[in-house]
Amino acid sequence: MEDKWRWAFVTAVAPIAWGSTYYVTRHTLPADAALWGSALRALPAGLLLLLLARRLPRGAWWWRSAVLGTLNVGAFFVLVYLAAQLLPTSVAASVMAAAPVTMMLLAWAMVGERPTARLVAGATTGIAGVLLVVTTSVDGLDLRGVLASVAAMTMSSVGFVLSKRWADGTPVLTTTAWQLMAGGLALTVVAVAVEGAPPAVDARAVAGFAYISLVGTALAFVCWFAGLARLSAGAVGIVGLLNPVTGVLLGTVLAAESLSPTQVVGIALVLAGVVVGQQTGRAQRARAASASEHSRATSLTTRP
């Protein structure tokens, strides 16, 4: 159990960092360069991790990296960038709260991780809390931002579960580097074709890009995929609810966005949901381990 909580804390680094990127993107980065903004977030992070990993993809990992790089990085970063520019920080982060349920259902179908009553209870409690946060901030929402957030949540959930399904013992640092490189290179090509030259940036924007690339991407993705390798997808998804909590708190503290009593209750429910979701019993851990071994065995037997 102590090992499980240790990895839950490691995983929590990711949603906390991601929640902070909404504020950084909205207040420091160019608003009219979503493609370049996404490329400058992904590519430096991918290069850094690739230098640390010192290993290129082999066999099926070439096309797997391209698929995961598109779902988890390429299209995902553009959609999140747009959402951050079109929505308040708290709402942009909170729309992603449906991810735990989406990931649980996908993991059940794709890797045999059947959700337990505790996971469902944790997700339900957390999402109820997020709804309390969102319903106090819905005036004048930009529908484009909401749709971008929903699409980002769906695509990343598929990508995260696929990364779990395709796990074959390759180090997390390595596969994360491959995903970020694939997504970053694709974004750079599309950015040049669509937006032309990179946008002019000042010192504030350079600092913003450095933060979201090194902390909000390189560090966050390694921690997230490390958690996915050791915890069930449902448990990891529930930890992801810390994303909207971070977004709300930063929006309140740094952007002078209002925080009502209802939102405080909502944040408390989110935290309770995260704790409940990690309270898994021996039976679930055994099933998760069995599913992980089955997924790994299947992957190894199908490798070219």
Secondary structure per residue as TSV (DSSP state, phi and psi in degrees):
chain	resnum	aa	ss	phi	psi
A	1	M	-	360.0	-40.4
A	2	E	H	-61.2	-38.9
A	3	D	H	-64.0	-39.5
A	4	K	H	-62.1	-44.6
A	5	W	H	-67.9	-34.3
A	6	R	H	-59.8	-45.3
A	7	W	H	-72.6	-26.9
A	8	A	H	-65.5	-40.3
A	9	F	H	-66.5	-39.6
A	10	V	H	-61.6	-46.3
A	11	T	H	-60.0	-36.5
A	12	A	H	-62.0	-22.4
A	13	V	H	-57.3	-37.5
A	14	A	H	-65.1	-57.7
A	15	P	H	-64.0	-31.3
A	16	I	H	-65.2	-43.8
A	17	A	H	-65.8	-42.0
A	18	W	H	-64.9	-39.0
A	19	G	H	-60.3	-34.2
A	20	S	H	-74.0	-24.0
A	21	T	H	-69.3	-23.6
A	22	Y	H	-62.0	-46.3
A	23	Y	H	-64.8	-46.4
A	24	V	H	-62.2	-44.5
A	25	T	H	-62.9	-46.1
A	26	R	H	-67.2	-32.7
A	27	H	H	-109.1	-7.2
A	28	T	H	-128.7	-20.5
A	29	L	S	-102.6	156.3
A	30	P	-	-59.0	134.5
A	31	A	T	-81.8	-18.1
A	32	D	T	-111.0	26.2
A	33	A	-	-140.4	61.9
A	34	A	H	-62.8	-38.5
A	35	L	H	-70.0	-48.6
A	36	W	H	-65.9	-37.4
A	37	G	H	-60.4	-39.8
A	38	S	H	-72.1	-40.4
A	39	A	H	-64.5	-41.6
A	40	L	H	-72.8	-12.8
A	41	R	H	-85.0	-43.8
A	42	A	H	-81.7	-46.2
A	43	L	H	-65.4	-47.4
A	44	P	H	-60.4	-37.8
A	45	A	H	-64.4	-43.0
A	46	G	H	-64.0	-41.7
A	47	L	H	-63.3	-42.1
A	48	L	H	-61.5	-47.9
A	49	L	H	-68.4	-33.8
A	50	L	H	-67.3	-37.0
A	51	L	H	-63.5	-35.7
A	52	L	H	-74.2	-38.2
A	53	A	H	-76.4	-37.3
A	54	R	-	53.8	48.6
A	55	R	-	-157.3	132.8
A	56	L	-	-96.1	158.6
A	57	P	-	-60.9	153.8
A	58	R	-	-135.8	145.2
A	59	G	T	58.8	-129.4
A	60	A	T	-65.2	-17.8
A	61	W	H	-69.9	-13.6
A	62	W	H	-65.4	-53.6
A	63	W	H	-76.6	-31.2
A	64	R	H	-62.5	-42.2
A	65	S	H	-62.5	-37.8
A	66	A	H	-65.5	-43.2
A	67	V	H	-65.4	-50.0
A	68	L	H	-66.7	-35.4
A	69	G	H	-64.0	-33.1
A	70	T	I	-72.9	-48.4
A	71	L	I	-70.1	-45.8
A	72	N	I	-91.1	-17.6
A	73	V	I	-127.3	-66.4
A	74	G	I	-54.8	-74.7
A	75	A	H	-65.4	-35.9
A	76	F	H	-61.1	-47.4
A	77	F	H	-63.9	-39.8
A	78	V	H	-62.9	-44.8
A	79	L	H	-64.7	-42.2
A	80	V	H	-65.9	-38.5
A	81	Y	H	-61.3	-45.0
A	82	L	H	-63.6	-44.4
A	83	A	H	-61.1	-39.9
A	84	A	H	-65.6	-30.4
A	85	Q	H	-84.2	-23.5
A	86	L	H	-101.2	-16.3
A	87	L	S	-123.3	156.0
A	88	P	-	-60.0	152.5
A	89	T	H	-53.4	-46.0
A	90	S	H	-64.7	-42.8
A	91	V	H	-71.1	-42.5
A	92	A	H	-57.6	-40.5
A	93	A	H	-73.8	-35.6
A	94	S	H	-75.5	-30.0
A	95	V	G	-59.7	-27.3
A	96	M	G	-73.2	-0.4
A	97	A	G	-68.4	-14.8
A	98	A	G	-75.3	-6.2
A	99	A	H	-57.6	-40.3
A	100	P	H	-57.5	-45.3
A	101	V	H	-65.9	-43.4
A	102	T	H	-60.6	-44.6
A	103	M	H	-67.0	-37.6
A	104	M	H	-62.1	-45.7
A	105	L	H	-66.3	-42.9
A	106	L	H	-65.5	-41.7
A	107	A	H	-65.6	-35.1
A	108	W	H	-62.4	-45.0
A	109	A	H	-75.4	-34.6
A	110	M	H	-101.0	-30.5
A	111	V	H	-128.4	9.2
A	112	G	-	73.5	21.0
A	113	E	-	-90.1	95.1
A	114	R	-	-75.1	128.2
A	115	P	-	-67.6	138.3
A	116	T	-	-92.5	169.9
A	117	A	H	-61.4	-37.5
A	118	R	H	-67.7	-39.4
A	119	L	H	-64.2	-43.9
A	120	V	H	-63.3	-42.5
A	121	A	H	-63.7	-42.6
A	122	G	H	-63.2	-44.5
A	123	A	H	-65.2	-42.3
A	124	T	H	-62.6	-45.5
A	125	T	H	-62.4	-45.6
A	126	G	H	-64.2	-43.6
A	127	I	H	-67.7	-36.7
A	128	A	H	-59.0	-41.4
A	129	G	H	-62.8	-42.3
A	130	V	H	-63.9	-39.2
A	131	L	H	-61.4	-36.6
A	132	L	H	-64.7	-36.3
A	133	V	H	-67.3	-45.7
A	134	V	H	-71.0	-40.9
A	135	T	H	-65.9	-14.5
A	136	T	T	-90.5	1.3
A	137	S	S	-136.5	33.3
A	138	V	-	-96.9	-3.8
A	139	D	T	-65.1	128.1
A	140	G	T	67.5	29.4
A	141	L	-	-67.7	143.0
A	142	D	-	-86.2	116.9
A	143	L	H	-59.0	-33.3
A	144	R	H	-61.7	-39.2
A	145	G	H	-66.6	-41.0
A	146	V	H	-63.3	-46.1
A	147	L	H	-62.9	-38.8
A	148	A	H	-63.0	-40.8
A	149	S	H	-65.8	-43.0
A	150	V	H	-63.3	-44.0
A	151	A	H	-63.9	-40.9
A	152	A	H	-63.1	-42.8
A	153	M	H	-61.7	-44.2
A	154	T	H	-66.7	-47.6
A	155	M	H	-64.4	-43.3
A	156	S	H	-67.6	-35.1
A	157	S	H	-62.4	-43.3
A	158	V	H	-61.9	-45.5
A	159	G	H	-63.8	-39.8
A	160	F	H	-65.0	-42.9
A	161	V	H	-70.1	-36.0
A	162	L	H	-61.8	-40.3
A	163	S	H	-62.3	-32.9
A	164	K	H	-72.6	-41.1
A	165	R	H	-64.2	-36.3
A	166	W	T	-90.1	4.9
A	167	A	-	-59.8	129.2
A	168	D	-	-137.3	20.4
A	169	G	S	96.0	-7.1
A	170	T	-	-65.9	133.8
A	171	P	-	-55.4	143.2
A	172	V	H	-59.0	-42.0
A	173	L	H	-57.0	-40.1
A	174	T	H	-69.0	-50.9
A	175	T	H	-66.1	-32.8
A	176	T	H	-66.2	-41.9
A	177	A	H	-60.0	-43.3
A	178	W	H	-62.8	-42.9
A	179	Q	H	-61.4	-47.1
A	180	L	H	-66.2	-37.2
A	181	M	H	-66.6	-45.1
A	182	A	H	-61.8	-48.4
A	183	G	H	-66.4	-40.7
A	184	G	H	-65.6	-41.3
A	185	L	H	-65.5	-42.9
A	186	A	H	-62.7	-42.1
A	187	L	H	-63.3	-39.5
A	188	T	H	-63.7	-44.4
A	189	V	H	-61.2	-47.4
A	190	V	H	-66.4	-37.8
A	191	A	H	-62.9	-43.5
A	192	V	H	-61.8	-43.0
A	193	A	H	-69.2	-36.9
A	194	V	H	-96.9	-44.5
A	195	E	H	-103.6	-7.7
A	196	G	-	78.4	-138.1
A	197	A	S	-68.6	155.7
A	198	P	-	-60.4	149.9
A	199	P	-	-69.8	151.5
A	200	A	-	-71.1	134.9
A	201	V	-	-128.7	147.7
A	202	D	-	-98.3	-176.1
A	203	A	H	-61.7	-35.9
A	204	R	H	-62.8	-43.4
A	205	A	H	-68.7	-37.8
A	206	V	H	-60.3	-44.0
A	207	A	H	-63.7	-39.0
A	208	G	H	-63.4	-45.6
A	209	F	H	-63.6	-39.6
A	210	A	H	-61.0	-42.0
A	211	Y	H	-66.9	-50.2
A	212	I	H	-71.3	-23.8
A	213	S	H	-79.8	-48.4
A	214	L	I	-80.5	-45.2
A	215	V	I	-92.2	-52.6
A	216	G	I	-74.9	-7.4
A	217	T	I	-126.7	-67.1
A	218	A	I	-58.8	-57.2
A	219	L	I	-65.6	-45.9
A	220	A	H	-62.6	-44.2
A	221	F	H	-68.5	-38.0
A	222	V	H	-62.9	-44.4
A	223	C	H	-64.2	-40.5
A	224	W	H	-64.5	-47.9
A	225	F	H	-72.7	-26.9
A	226	A	H	-64.2	-40.6
A	227	G	H	-65.5	-42.5
A	228	L	H	-62.0	-30.3
A	229	A	H	-73.6	-18.5
A	230	R	H	-122.4	-15.1
A	231	L	S	-121.1	164.5
A	232	S	-	-69.0	154.4
A	233	A	H	-61.9	-36.6
A	234	G	H	-63.7	-43.6
A	235	A	H	-63.6	-41.3
A	236	V	H	-65.3	-41.8
A	237	G	H	-60.0	-39.1
A	238	I	H	-67.3	-39.5
A	239	V	H	-57.6	-32.4
A	240	G	T	-61.0	-15.8
A	241	L	T	-65.8	-13.4
A	242	L	H	-67.1	-16.9
A	243	N	H	-58.2	-57.0
A	244	P	H	-64.4	-33.1
A	245	V	H	-60.9	-44.5
A	246	T	H	-63.6	-43.7
A	247	G	H	-60.6	-42.6
A	248	V	H	-64.8	-47.9
A	249	L	H	-65.2	-40.8
A	250	L	H	-67.9	-39.4
A	251	G	H	-61.3	-34.9
A	252	T	H	-73.8	-46.3
A	253	V	H	-75.5	-43.1
A	254	L	H	-101.3	-29.6
A	255	A	S	-108.2	7.5
A	256	A	-	58.8	29.7
A	257	E	-	-79.5	142.5
A	258	S	-	-70.6	147.7
A	259	L	-	-127.7	108.9
A	260	S	-	-88.4	165.9
A	261	P	H	-56.9	-35.9
A	262	T	H	-63.2	-39.7
A	263	Q	H	-66.2	-35.5
A	264	V	H	-61.6	-43.7
A	265	V	H	-62.2	-41.3
A	266	G	H	-60.9	-43.0
A	267	I	H	-62.7	-40.6
A	268	A	H	-62.2	-40.2
A	269	L	H	-66.8	-37.7
A	270	V	H	-61.0	-47.2
A	271	L	H	-62.6	-39.7
A	272	A	H	-63.7	-40.3
A	273	G	H	-62.9	-39.1
A	274	V	H	-62.0	-44.2
A	275	V	H	-65.2	-46.6
A	276	V	H	-61.0	-40.6
A	277	G	H	-64.4	-22.5
A	278	Q	H	-90.7	-7.5
A	279	Q	-	-84.6	71.4
A	280	T	-	-99.2	148.3
A	281	G	-	-91.3	-179.4
A	282	R	H	-63.6	-37.8
A	283	A	H	-62.0	-42.8
A	284	Q	H	-66.7	-40.5
A	285	R	H	-62.6	-37.5
A	286	A	H	-65.5	-42.0
A	287	R	H	-65.5	-41.0
A	288	A	H	-63.1	-42.2
A	289	A	H	-64.5	-41.1
A	290	S	H	-64.5	-42.9
A	291	A	H	-64.1	-39.0
A	292	S	H	-64.3	-43.1
A	293	E	H	-65.8	-38.7
A	294	H	H	-64.3	-43.5
A	295	S	H	-61.7	-42.2
A	296	R	H	-66.3	-41.0
A	297	A	H	-64.8	-41.6
A	298	T	H	-62.7	-42.5
A	299	S	H	-61.4	-42.7
A	300	L	H	-67.8	-36.3
A	301	T	H	-75.9	-17.5
A	302	T	H	-102.0	0.6
A	303	R	-	-69.7	141.2
A	304	P	-	-70.8	360.0
